[in-house]
Amino acid sequence: MPLRLPFHNTYAALPERFYARVAPTPVAAPALLRVNAALGEILGLDPEDLASPEGVAVLAGNRVPDGSAPLAMAYAGHQFGQFVPQLGDGRAILLGEVVGRDGLRRDLQLKGSGPTPFSRRGDGRAALGPVLREYLVSEAMAALGVPTTRSLAAVATGEAVRRETALPGAVLTRVAASHLRVGTFQYFAARGDVEGVRLLADHAIARHDPEAAGAEQPYRAFLEAVVERQAELVARWLLVGFIHGVMNTDNTAISGETIDYGPCAFMDAYDPATVFSSIDYMGRYAYGNQPRVAQWNLARLAEALLPLLDEDGEATVAMAQETLAGFGPRFEAAYLGGLRRKLGLATEREGDAALVQDLLRRMAENGADFTLTFRGLCDAALGPEGDAAPRALFAEPGAYDGWALSWRQRLAAEPVAPQHRRAAMQAVNPRFIPRNHRVEAALKAAIEEQDLGPFETLLDVLSRPYEDRPGLEGFALPPAPEERVRQTFCGT
């Protein structure tokens, strides 16, 4: 019996200039590396069916399931500030959409499934390392509560892909609220295809913002919703120390999910200028620059939508500028609100922003680990006897002492019992993040030794990031000097 997946194909119903119809390219010897059973259940898919020979053939791209209308999406994008009018899915194929048990519609896409008309002389394949990296980090982000695409399965292809050297190949099944990007709108805007922009906007509204359809100005309401989602998303990135690494407009999802885990990384010692990506030579996408870049990317979306916003040119620009101006307050509210929660502050008081910034400044000046400092404050919130752990993270411990005095004075005004405060803080300050050296070690074992044990162990640790787990304390530690990962690399 052929594997049946309950596919819908609303994107394939759009005009054919929106995509290229193309089937995945079969691979030599597909072998299942991992299937995400919990996610499969949410999607209404039987994990045993997915792990069957028929299921693996579908996940590898060797068989197109009934009901699928495979395609590669067209899009453009600003890459490190330079506009490229045609990019598109060069190594990814959208199989279709499924409506999960929770009633939400999601895309199923194969990454590394072979060349498409958008491959630009590329092989359309993915190496095992980047596939496992995206699986690890995307699932970690989901566990941290950050909006993200998810990973349903990873399949080895039995074939080598050539980058700097020959590497084992793999295919990732990515699950996303959609794969609509700022760059998708730019693709049509750059061609003067106003009708294409309108059709895409109507599709996006139906998919993500149906309430906007009834608004007086539906396209402005849609833009406002995207701005709000991106402001919330980037605030959440900063609150867990995440650095996307390639915040191009083609990597900015309309849904507000984190998408495209290339040279992403998590910060160890706090420093707003932190960059890991080997291709980010000028630090454009540094940790502290991410809010500014997100707003810049949204301005590119607003430009694409201008013909839909109003018939009066000047009024249209003013409307777009007013909408974009909402990003800053929304981001600051989400970011400061998150930092308050991380510090155990349940109420809002004047001076909170200064208290937070004082801590971050002292952390940066003293090389304090971002994640461990905030986790250590959970115990310190019970009283000065808990100060030892966070204090030891500062090169000059007195820098912590000066700030802690002000913090405790602020906590004294909070109407929350210390034990309840500690529990609330532990729920937002993770013990475990995907430390770069741990991720690299797991990938090295998988690639060089064909050992998925470290990958599975790390995945398990990251699935419960807010819990203290006896015996796993080492996974919370920052790298020793010789373990530090200074650069991460794009999977292409």
C-alpha positions as CSV (number, residue, x, y, z in Angstrom):
1,M,0.0,0.0,0.0
2,P,1.5,3.4,-0.9
3,L,2.0,5.8,2.0
4,R,-0.8,8.3,2.1
5,L,-0.2,11.8,3.5
6,P,-3.2,14.1,3.9
7,F,-1.7,16.8,1.7
8,H,-3.3,20.1,0.7
9,N,-1.7,22.2,-2.0
10,T,-2.9,25.8,-1.7
11,Y,0.4,27.3,-2.8
12,A,0.5,25.1,-5.9
13,A,-2.9,26.6,-6.8
14,L,-1.3,29.9,-7.4
15,P,-0.2,30.9,-10.9
16,E,2.8,29.0,-12.2
17,R,5.1,32.0,-12.1
18,F,5.2,31.6,-8.3
19,Y,7.2,28.4,-8.5
20,A,8.7,25.6,-10.6
21,R,7.1,22.2,-10.6
22,V,9.8,19.8,-9.9
23,A,10.1,16.4,-8.2
24,P,12.8,15.4,-5.8
25,T,15.8,13.6,-7.3
26,P,16.1,10.0,-6.0
27,V,19.2,9.0,-3.9
28,A,21.2,5.9,-4.0
29,A,20.7,4.3,-0.6
30,P,18.3,6.1,1.7
31,A,18.6,5.3,5.4
32,L,16.6,6.8,8.2
33,L,18.7,8.6,10.7
34,R,15.9,10.0,12.9
35,V,12.2,10.6,12.8
36,N,10.6,13.1,15.1
37,A,7.8,11.0,16.5
38,A,6.4,13.7,18.8
39,L,6.1,16.2,15.9
40,G,4.7,13.5,13.7
41,E,1.9,12.9,16.2
42,I,1.1,16.7,16.2
43,L,0.9,16.6,12.4
44,G,-1.4,13.6,12.5
45,L,1.2,11.4,10.8
46,D,2.0,7.9,12.1
47,P,5.7,7.8,13.1
48,E,5.8,4.0,12.3
49,D,4.6,4.7,8.8
50,L,7.2,7.4,8.4
51,A,9.9,5.0,9.5
52,S,8.7,2.3,7.2
53,P,10.6,1.6,3.9
54,E,7.8,3.4,2.0
55,G,8.0,6.4,4.5
56,V,11.8,6.6,4.2
57,A,11.5,6.6,0.4
58,V,9.2,9.6,0.6
59,L,11.5,11.4,3.2
60,A,14.5,10.8,1.0
61,G,12.8,12.1,-2.1
62,N,12.8,8.7,-3.8
63,R,9.0,8.5,-4.1
64,V,6.5,11.3,-4.4
65,P,3.5,10.4,-2.2
66,D,0.0,10.5,-3.4
67,G,-1.6,13.9,-3.1
68,S,1.7,15.8,-3.3
69,A,2.3,18.5,-5.8
70,P,6.0,19.0,-5.4
71,L,7.5,22.4,-6.3
72,A,10.3,24.8,-5.8
73,M,9.3,28.3,-4.7
74,A,10.5,31.4,-6.4
75,Y,11.8,34.3,-4.4
76,A,14.4,37.1,-4.4
77,G,16.3,38.7,-1.5
78,H,18.8,41.1,-0.1
79,Q,21.9,39.1,0.8
80,F,24.1,41.1,3.1
81,G,22.5,44.2,1.8
82,Q,22.8,43.4,-1.9
83,F,19.7,42.7,-3.8
84,V,19.5,39.5,-5.9
85,P,16.4,39.5,-8.1
86,Q,16.1,35.7,-8.4
87,L,17.0,33.2,-5.7
88,G,14.4,30.6,-5.1
89,D,14.5,27.1,-3.6
90,G,17.8,25.8,-5.1
91,R,17.9,22.6,-2.9
92,A,14.5,22.4,-1.4
93,I,11.2,21.1,-2.6
94,L,7.8,21.7,-1.0
95,L,5.8,18.5,-1.0
96,G,2.6,20.1,0.2
97,E,0.7,21.1,3.4
98,V,-0.8,19.1,6.2
99,V,-3.4,20.2,8.7
100,G,-2.3,18.8,12.1
101,R,-4.3,17.5,15.0
102,D,-4.1,21.0,16.5
103,G,-5.9,22.5,13.4
104,L,-2.8,24.4,12.2
105,R,-1.7,24.2,8.6
106,R,2.0,23.5,8.0
107,D,4.3,23.0,5.0
108,L,6.4,19.8,4.6
109,Q,9.6,20.5,2.6
110,L,12.5,18.4,1.7
111,K,15.9,20.1,2.0
112,G,18.8,18.6,0.0
113,S,16.4,16.8,-2.3
114,G,18.2,17.7,-5.6
115,P,18.6,20.5,-8.1
116,T,15.8,22.7,-9.2
117,P,15.5,25.5,-11.8
118,F,16.7,27.9,-9.0
119,S,19.9,26.0,-8.2
120,R,22.2,28.4,-9.9
121,R,24.7,25.6,-10.9
122,G,24.5,24.1,-7.4
123,D,24.0,20.4,-6.9
124,G,20.8,20.8,-4.8
125,R,22.1,18.5,-2.1
126,A,22.8,18.9,1.6
127,A,25.6,17.5,3.6
128,L,25.0,15.5,6.8
129,G,26.5,18.1,9.1
130,P,24.2,21.0,8.2
131,V,21.1,18.7,8.2
132,L,21.9,17.4,11.7
133,R,22.8,20.9,12.9
134,E,19.4,22.3,11.7
135,Y,17.6,19.3,13.3
136,L,19.4,20.0,16.7
137,V,19.1,23.7,16.8
138,S,15.5,24.0,15.4
139,E,14.3,21.5,17.9
140,A,16.2,23.2,20.7
141,M,14.6,26.5,19.8
142,A,11.2,24.9,19.9
143,A,11.9,23.6,23.3
144,L,13.0,27.0,24.4
145,G,9.7,28.5,23.3
146,V,11.1,30.4,20.3
147,P,8.9,30.4,17.2
148,T,10.7,28.2,14.7
149,T,10.5,25.8,11.8
150,R,10.8,22.2,13.0
151,S,12.5,19.1,11.8
152,L,10.4,16.0,11.1
153,A,13.1,13.6,9.9
154,A,16.7,13.2,8.7
155,V,17.7,10.7,6.1
156,A,21.1,9.7,4.9
157,T,21.3,9.4,1.1
158,G,24.2,7.0,0.7
159,E,25.8,9.5,-1.6
160,A,28.6,12.0,-1.2
161,V,28.3,15.7,-1.7
162,R,31.3,17.8,-2.6
163,R,32.0,21.0,-0.8
164,E,35.6,21.7,0.2
165,T,35.9,17.9,0.5
166,A,33.6,14.9,-0.1
167,L,31.0,14.7,2.7
168,P,28.1,12.3,3.4
169,G,24.8,13.5,2.1
170,A,21.5,13.8,3.8
171,V,17.9,15.1,3.4
172,L,16.0,17.0,6.1
173,T,12.2,17.2,6.2
174,R,11.4,20.7,7.4
175,V,8.1,21.7,8.8
176,A,7.0,25.3,8.7
177,A,3.9,27.4,9.2
178,S,4.8,28.4,5.7
179,H,7.8,29.2,3.6
180,L,6.7,32.7,2.6
181,R,9.5,35.2,3.0
182,V,10.1,38.9,2.6
183,G,12.0,37.8,-0.5
184,T,9.0,36.1,-1.9
185,F,7.2,39.5,-2.1
186,Q,10.4,41.2,-3.4
187,Y,10.5,38.7,-6.3
188,F,7.3,40.0,-7.8
189,A,7.8,43.6,-6.8
190,A,11.2,43.7,-8.6
191,R,9.4,42.6,-11.8
192,G,6.7,45.2,-11.5
193,D,4.2,42.4,-11.1
194,V,1.7,44.2,-8.9
195,E,-0.9,41.5,-9.5
196,G,1.6,38.9,-8.3
197,V,2.2,40.9,-5.1
198,R,-1.5,41.1,-4.6
199,L,-2.1,37.4,-5.1
200,L,0.8,36.6,-2.7
201,A,-0.5,39.0,-0.1
202,D,-4.0,37.6,-0.3
203,H,-2.5,34.1,0.0
204,A,-0.5,35.1,3.0
205,I,-3.4,36.8,4.7
206,A,-5.6,33.7,4.2
207,R,-2.8,31.6,5.6
208,H,-1.5,33.7,8.5
209,D,-3.8,36.7,9.2
210,P,-7.4,35.9,8.2
211,E,-8.6,38.7,10.5
212,A,-6.8,41.2,8.3
213,A,-9.1,40.4,5.4
214,G,-11.9,42.1,7.2
215,A,-9.9,45.2,8.1
216,E,-10.5,48.6,6.5
217,Q,-7.0,48.4,5.1
218,P,-6.2,44.7,4.9
219,Y,-2.7,45.0,3.4
220,R,-1.7,47.5,6.1
221,A,-3.2,45.2,8.8
222,F,-1.1,42.4,7.3
223,L,2.1,44.4,7.3
224,E,1.4,45.4,11.0
225,A,1.0,41.7,11.9
226,V,4.3,40.8,10.3
227,V,6.0,43.7,12.0
228,E,4.7,42.6,15.3
229,R,5.7,39.0,14.8
230,Q,9.2,39.9,13.8
231,A,9.6,42.3,16.8
232,E,8.6,39.5,19.1
233,L,10.8,36.9,17.4
234,V,14.0,38.9,17.5
235,A,13.4,39.8,21.1
236,R,13.1,36.1,21.9
237,W,16.4,35.5,20.1
238,L,18.2,38.0,22.2
239,L,16.7,36.7,25.4
240,V,18.3,33.3,24.8
241,G,21.6,34.6,23.3
242,F,20.8,33.3,19.7
243,I,22.6,34.7,16.7
244,H,20.9,33.8,13.4
245,G,24.0,34.6,11.3
246,V,22.3,35.2,7.9
247,M,19.4,37.6,8.4
248,N,18.9,38.1,4.6
249,T,15.4,39.1,3.5
250,D,15.0,35.6,1.9
251,N,15.6,34.2,5.4
252,T,12.9,36.4,7.0
253,A,9.7,34.5,7.3
254,I,6.3,36.2,7.1
255,S,5.0,33.7,9.7
256,G,7.4,35.1,12.4
257,E,9.2,31.8,12.7
258,T,13.0,31.4,12.8
259,I,14.0,29.9,9.4
260,D,17.1,28.7,7.7
261,Y,19.7,27.6,10.3
262,G,22.9,28.0,8.5
263,P,25.9,29.5,10.5
264,C,23.7,30.2,13.5
265,A,25.1,30.0,17.0
266,F,24.5,30.7,20.7
267,M,26.6,33.2,22.5
268,D,28.7,32.1,25.4
269,A,30.2,35.2,27.1
270,Y,27.9,38.2,26.6
271,D,29.1,40.6,24.0
272,P,26.7,42.5,21.7
273,A,29.3,42.4,18.9
274,T,29.5,38.6,18.8
275,V,29.6,37.1,15.3
276,F,30.2,33.5,14.4
277,S,29.3,33.3,10.7
278,S,32.3,32.8,8.5
279,I,30.7,34.9,5.8
280,D,29.7,37.9,7.9
281,Y,32.9,39.7,7.4
282,M,31.6,43.1,8.6
283,G,29.5,42.0,11.5
284,R,26.3,43.0,9.8
285,Y,24.3,40.3,11.6
286,A,26.1,40.5,15.0
287,Y,24.0,39.6,18.0
288,G,23.3,43.2,19.0
289,N,22.5,44.3,15.4
290,Q,19.6,41.9,14.9
291,P,16.8,44.2,15.9
292,R,18.0,46.9,13.5
293,V,18.4,44.4,10.7
294,A,15.0,43.0,11.2
295,Q,13.5,46.5,10.9
296,W,15.5,47.1,7.7
297,N,14.2,43.8,6.3
298,L,10.6,44.8,7.1
299,A,11.2,48.1,5.3
300,R,11.9,46.0,2.2
301,L,8.6,44.2,2.7
302,A,6.8,47.5,3.0
303,E,8.4,48.7,-0.2
304,A,7.1,45.6,-2.0
305,L,3.6,46.2,-0.6
306,L,3.4,49.9,-1.4
307,P,1.2,49.6,-4.5
308,L,-1.4,47.8,-2.4
309,L,-1.5,50.2,0.6
310,D,-3.0,53.3,-1.0
311,E,-3.5,55.0,-4.3
312,D,-2.0,58.3,-3.1
313,G,1.8,58.0,-3.3
314,E,2.7,60.3,-0.4
315,A,0.0,58.8,1.8
316,T,1.2,55.3,1.0
317,V,4.8,56.1,2.0
318,A,3.6,57.8,5.2
319,M,1.4,54.8,6.0
320,A,4.2,52.4,5.5
321,Q,6.6,54.5,7.6
322,E,4.1,54.8,10.4
323,T,3.6,51.0,10.4
324,L,7.3,50.3,10.4
325,A,7.8,52.8,13.3
326,G,5.8,50.4,15.4
327,F,8.6,47.9,15.3
328,G,10.8,49.7,17.9
329,P,8.2,50.0,20.6
330,R,7.0,46.4,20.1
331,F,10.5,45.1,20.2
332,E,11.5,47.1,23.3
333,A,8.4,46.0,25.1
334,A,9.0,42.4,24.3
335,Y,12.7,42.6,25.1
336,L,12.4,44.5,28.3
337,G,9.5,42.4,29.4
338,G,11.5,39.3,28.8
339,L,14.5,40.7,30.7
340,R,12.2,41.6,33.6
341,R,11.1,38.0,33.8
342,K,14.6,36.8,33.6
343,L,15.5,39.0,36.6
344,G,12.4,37.9,38.6
345,L,10.5,41.2,38.3
346,A,6.8,40.6,38.0
347,T,5.9,44.3,38.0
348,E,7.0,47.2,35.9
349,R,8.8,50.1,37.6
350,E,10.7,53.1,36.4
351,G,14.4,52.4,36.4
352,D,14.0,48.7,35.3
353,A,15.6,49.4,31.9
354,A,18.6,51.0,33.6
355,L,19.0,48.1,36.0
356,V,19.0,45.6,33.1
357,Q,21.4,47.6,31.0
358,D,23.7,48.0,34.0
359,L,23.9,44.2,34.4
360,L,24.5,43.7,30.6
361,R,27.2,46.3,30.6
362,R,29.0,44.7,33.5
363,M,28.6,41.2,32.0
364,A,30.2,42.4,28.7
365,E,33.1,44.1,30.5
366,N,33.8,41.0,32.6
367,G,33.3,38.2,30.1
368,A,30.4,36.7,32.0
369,D,28.6,33.8,30.4
370,F,25.1,35.0,29.2
371,T,23.2,31.8,30.0
372,L,24.9,30.8,33.2
373,T,24.6,34.3,34.6
374,F,20.9,34.5,34.3
375,R,20.4,30.9,35.4
376,G,22.6,31.6,38.5
377,L,20.4,34.6,39.4
378,C,17.5,32.1,40.0
379,D,19.2,30.9,43.1
380,A,20.6,34.3,44.0
381,A,17.0,35.5,44.0
382,L,16.5,33.5,47.2
383,G,19.1,35.6,49.0
384,P,22.8,36.6,49.1
385,E,23.8,33.0,49.9
386,G,23.1,32.2,46.2
387,D,25.5,34.8,44.9
388,A,28.6,32.6,44.6
389,A,27.7,31.0,41.2
390,P,26.9,34.1,39.2
391,R,29.6,36.1,41.0
392,A,32.3,33.7,39.9
393,L,31.4,34.3,36.2
394,F,32.7,37.9,36.4
395,A,36.4,38.6,35.8
396,E,36.1,41.2,38.6
397,P,33.5,39.7,41.0
398,G,33.1,43.1,42.6
399,A,31.3,44.2,39.4
400,Y,28.6,41.7,40.2
401,D,28.4,42.8,43.8
402,G,27.6,46.4,42.9
403,W,24.8,45.4,40.6
404,A,23.4,42.8,43.0
405,L,22.9,45.4,45.7
406,S,20.6,47.4,43.4
407,W,18.8,44.3,42.2
408,R,17.9,43.2,45.7
409,Q,16.6,46.6,46.5
410,R,14.4,46.3,43.5
411,L,13.3,42.8,44.4
412,A,12.2,44.0,47.8
413,A,9.4,46.0,46.1
414,E,8.0,42.8,44.5
415,P,4.9,41.1,45.9
416,V,6.2,37.6,45.2
417,A,7.5,35.0,47.6
418,P,11.2,34.1,47.0
419,Q,10.5,30.4,46.1
420,H,7.8,31.4,43.6
421,R,10.1,34.0,42.1
422,R,12.9,31.4,41.7
423,A,10.5,28.9,40.0
424,A,9.3,31.6,37.6
425,M,12.9,32.6,36.8
426,Q,13.9,29.0,36.1
427,A,11.0,28.8,33.7
428,V,12.5,31.5,31.5
429,N,16.3,31.1,32.1
430,P,17.5,27.9,30.5
431,R,20.0,25.6,32.0
432,F,20.9,24.1,28.6
433,I,21.4,25.7,25.2
434,P,23.0,24.3,22.1
435,R,26.5,25.2,23.1
436,N,28.5,25.5,19.9
437,H,31.3,23.2,21.0
438,R,28.8,20.5,22.0
439,V,27.0,20.8,18.6
440,E,30.3,20.6,16.7
441,A,31.4,17.5,18.7
442,A,28.1,15.7,18.0
443,L,28.3,16.5,14.3
444,K,32.0,15.4,14.1
445,A,31.1,12.0,15.7
446,A,28.2,11.6,13.2
447,I,30.3,12.5,10.2
448,E,33.7,11.0,11.0
449,E,32.7,8.0,13.1
450,Q,29.2,7.3,11.9
451,D,28.2,7.6,15.6
452,L,24.9,9.2,16.3
453,G,25.1,8.6,20.0
454,P,26.4,12.1,20.9
455,F,23.7,13.7,18.6
456,E,20.9,11.7,20.3
457,T,22.2,12.5,23.8
458,L,22.5,16.2,23.0
459,L,19.1,16.3,21.4
460,D,17.6,14.7,24.6
461,V,19.4,17.3,26.8
462,L,18.1,20.2,24.7
463,S,14.5,18.9,24.7
464,R,14.1,19.9,28.3
465,P,16.2,23.1,28.5
466,Y,14.7,24.6,31.7
467,E,15.2,21.5,33.9
468,D,18.0,20.7,36.3
469,R,19.0,17.1,35.3
470,P,21.5,15.3,37.5
471,G,24.4,13.8,35.7
472,L,24.1,16.2,32.7
473,E,25.6,19.2,34.4
474,G,28.5,19.2,31.9
475,F,26.2,20.1,29.1
476,A,25.5,23.4,30.7
477,L,29.1,24.5,30.9
478,P,30.7,26.9,28.5
479,P,33.7,25.7,26.5
480,A,37.2,25.4,27.8
481,P,39.6,27.6,25.9
482,E,40.7,24.8,23.6
483,E,37.0,23.9,22.9
484,R,35.9,27.3,21.7
485,V,34.1,27.5,18.4
486,R,35.0,30.8,16.8
487,Q,33.3,30.4,13.4
488,T,30.3,28.6,12.0
489,F,29.7,27.9,8.4
490,C,26.8,28.0,5.9
491,G,25.5,24.6,4.8
492,T,25.6,25.5,1.1
